[in-house]
Every structure is written in C-alpha cells, then in structure tokens.
C-alpha cells in the first residue's frame, strides 16, 4: 500500500515541486547574470554577487539533498574548501579574496550551467512525472463531466477520444476511462523512475568530476596523514602521563606501604603498638593506592563506557558534573569502541570547559546516530567567545582527537553566549540497542 501511495501520489507531487525548483533556477541564473553584468559595468554587483553566489550554492545543495532523498542518488559536495587563513581574514580585502576563491572554483560554473539547463531539461523530466497520473485522473473526470466541461469551453478531445461524438451503440466518452486508466498505470510506474532520472540528471553537473574526486582524495590523504601524526603524538603523551601518574602516585604509595610493613614486622615483638600504627598507615596507603589506580583506569577507559555504551557513560558524566546537564541520546546500538572513547572524552572536555572557562550553569548534550555518522551537540549558557585554539579551551585537542577518525567539529560561540559545539564522526553502529534514550 505504501509503494502504491508513493507511485500514485508522491511522484506527481515531487514532480510539481521539481518544476517549481526549475522555475526558481531560471530566476536564479538571471540574478547571477545581472550581478555579473553590474560587476563588469559599474562595480555595484560586488555587493550583489556574494549573496547571489551563496543562493546558487544553497540551491545546488538543496538539489543534491532532494536527489538523495527522492531519487536515491548520492551526490557529494565537490567545492574546494576555502583556506582557514582566508576564511578568517577580515575587511573588504578578505571578502574580495573569498569571492575570488568561489568564482575561480570550477564547481561554481558547473552550478551555474546546471541552473540554466535545469530550467529546461529538469522541468521537462519533472513535467512527465507530474503530469502522467494527473492526466489519467482527467480522463475519468472528462468521461463523467464532459457536457459541463465542453459547455464551459474546454476541449472535448481526450487523446484520440472525441468524447462529445456519439457512436452507433454508445457515446465515445466511455472510451476515456480505459485510456485514463492506462495513463494512471503508466504514471504509477513511470513517475518514480522519472524522479530517479531527474536525480541522475542532477548528478551530471552537480556531482564531482574525476579531477575533483582526485583532489578531494588527496586532501583526505593529507588530512589523515596529519591526524595520524596527531594520534601518535597524543598516544605517546598519554603513555607518558600514565607512567608519571603511576610513578608519582600508586607506585610511591606501594613502596611506602612495603617499607611500613617491613618496619612493622621488625617492631611487632618489642613494640606492638608502634607496629600497629605502621600497619594502619600501610592499610591507609593501600586504600589510597587502589583509589588512584581506579581513577587512572577510569581515565584510560571508563568501565561504564565498556559495560553500558556511550549514552549511559555520558549520563554518568552529567551526574558527576557540578552543572545542570540534560542528556538526550538516540543511539540505536553500540558504536566502535575507539569512537565511543573519543566521543566520551570529548564530551568530558566540553563539560570541563563549560564549568571552568564559560562559567555556565546549564548544559544540554544531544547524541544521535544517523546514516553512518555520530553527531554530538553540546550547548551551554555560558559567556561565549570560545574559539578553536584559544588558550586553555581544549577545543583544539578535541578537534585533533576526533580528526583521527575523519571527524569534524563546528563551534558557534558569540560573545555573551550561548556556546554550541557540534562534533560529527563517521562510524558504524551495531543492531543491538544497549543504551536507553
């Protein structure tokens, strides 16, 4: 029933939506041409061109999303990234250089060509998807209401059927019913296929070229090389921290405990009271050493993370935090252990930042997994102004940690707050649900 609904209802509706989308593209490329003409003639277009190009790119990204959701065709964004130093450059000079970078991107011109052609090619494909089912319905309408429609001045022909003409035995209008049914059946099967065809047409110009794929692959290799080096350095620093904590903490206490027990053994016959005091001190040292070892193990990999998964581990963090923390987790199953660990310690660092640097009182943490990606959003009501790489923020360390898994981080923190940090890490999920939501 759901498939029939999609064939008879969704495909025509999507077809009409794509027709409107094509009409918008006609307006959009006209705006681009106008802005470009103003740039070349009087320079006024410099004020219009950035916004127009942003609209063009946003429209192209919407088309990529519709191609994925409606046509099942995945289209990657092939735009060249703007260098971070250029993205952060202030003033008119920075704006002009960023505009030049976008204009010199080959994909911008491919987007422009798509906007021009989609108003013709795309609308044509979408018109068939939208019109077949509706034309089949019209066959039944004209077969029933033909006197009213023809008296109102409408055409009395339906394809090859002259509905107003009577035959020898019956009125020919009844022939409109089987013809309309044929259009309905054809539209039911051809509509979804035409929507997929439209998605494939969209991928021709909006998808990455072979050169763009190679460039993207090179950038990814360079990023993975950099993050691998960061991972090695982080792992080495972590090992040094563990060695230092063991040497200065538990190891020192165990050595002192051994010395106290040796002294107690020597004093137990002549000075039993002194021996008892040393043994009590040794017992206290053993308890402190055990506590430090537990904290050290928890710092390496918390037991609750292994036993209950990321959602419940983050809830445990929230309970230990001095802030009021709300946690929402929509995780359908267990994630890869390394990804869970990276996300857990990233959230821990974000909570520490919110309490120590942002002076927040409330924090909201959302975790969800969709389409092979884990997304973590942490929002606090602190004073804001956080930037990646700022002194003591820890955000740069979080970025390096998730970068090992090809993850990305986005920070939105205006002065005065609130601060919103979003982490996205590609990862798979098992089928078994192990964390409550």
C-alpha positions, 0 to 999 in steps of 0.5 A: 500500500505504501509503494502504491501511495508513493507511485500514485501520489508522491511522484506527481507531487515531487514532480510539481515541486521539481518544476517549481525548483526549475522555475526558481533556477531560471530566476536564479541564473538571471540574478547571477547574470545581472550581478555579473553584468553590474560587476563588469559595468559599474562595480555595484554587483560586488555587493550583489554577487556574494549573496547571489553566489551563496543562493546558487550554492544553497540551491545546488545543495538543496538539489543534491539533498532532494536527489538523495532523498527522492531519487536515491542518488548520492551526490557529494559536495565537490567545492574546494574548501576555502583556506582557514587563513582566508576564511578568517581574514577580515575587511573588504580585502578578505571578502574580495579574496573569498569571492575570488576563491568561489568564482575561480572554483570550477564547481561554481560554473558547473552550478551555474550551467546546471541552473540554466539547463535545469530550467529546461531539461529538469522541468521537462523530466519533472513535467512527465512525472507530474503530469502522467497520473494527473492526466489519467485522473482527467480522463475519468473526470472528462468521461463523467463531466464532459457536457459541463466541461465542453459547455464551459469551453474546454476541449472535448478531445481526450487523446484520440477520444472525441468524447462529445461524438456519439457512436452507433451503440454508445457515446465515445466518452466511455472510451476515456476511462480505459485510456485514463486508466492506462495513463494512471498505470503508466504514471504509477510506474513511470513517475518514480523512475522519472524522479530517479532520472531527474536525480541522475540528471542532477548528478551530471553537473552537480556531482564531482568530476574525476579531477575533483574526486582526485583532489578531494582524495588527496586532501583526505590523504593529507588530512589523515596523514596529519591526524595520524601524526596527531594520534601518535603524538597524543598516544605517546603523551598519554603513555607518558602521563600514565607512567608519571601518574603511576610513578608519582602516585600508586607506585610511591604509595606501594613502596611506602606501604612495603617499607611500613610493613617491613618496619612493622614486622621488625617492631611487632615483638618489642613494640606492638603498638608502634607496629600497629600504627605502621600497619594502619598507615600501610592499610591507609596507603593501600586504600589510597593506592587502589583509589588512584589506580581506579581513577587512572583506569577510569581515565584510560577507559571508563568501565561504564563506557565498556559495560553500558555504551556511550549514552549511559557513560555520558549520563554518568558524566552529567551526574558527576558534573557540578552543572545542570546537564540534560542528556538526550541520546538516540543511539540505536546500538553500540558504536566502535569502541575507539569512537565511543572513547573519543566521543566520551572524552570529548564530551568530558572536555566540553563539560570541563570547559563549560564549568571552568572557562564559560562559567555556565550553569546549564548544559544540554548534550544531544547524541544521535546516530544517523546514516553512518555518522555520530553527531554530538551537540553540546550547548551551554549558557555560558559567556561565549567567545570560545574559539578553536585554539584559544588558550586553555579551551581544549577545543583544539585537542578535541578537534585533533582527537576526533580528526583521527577518525575523519571527524569534524567539529563546528563551534558557534560561540558569540560573545555573551553566549550561548556556546554550541559545539557540534562534533560529527564522526563517521562510524558504524553502529551495531543492531543491538540497542544497549543504551536507553534514550 
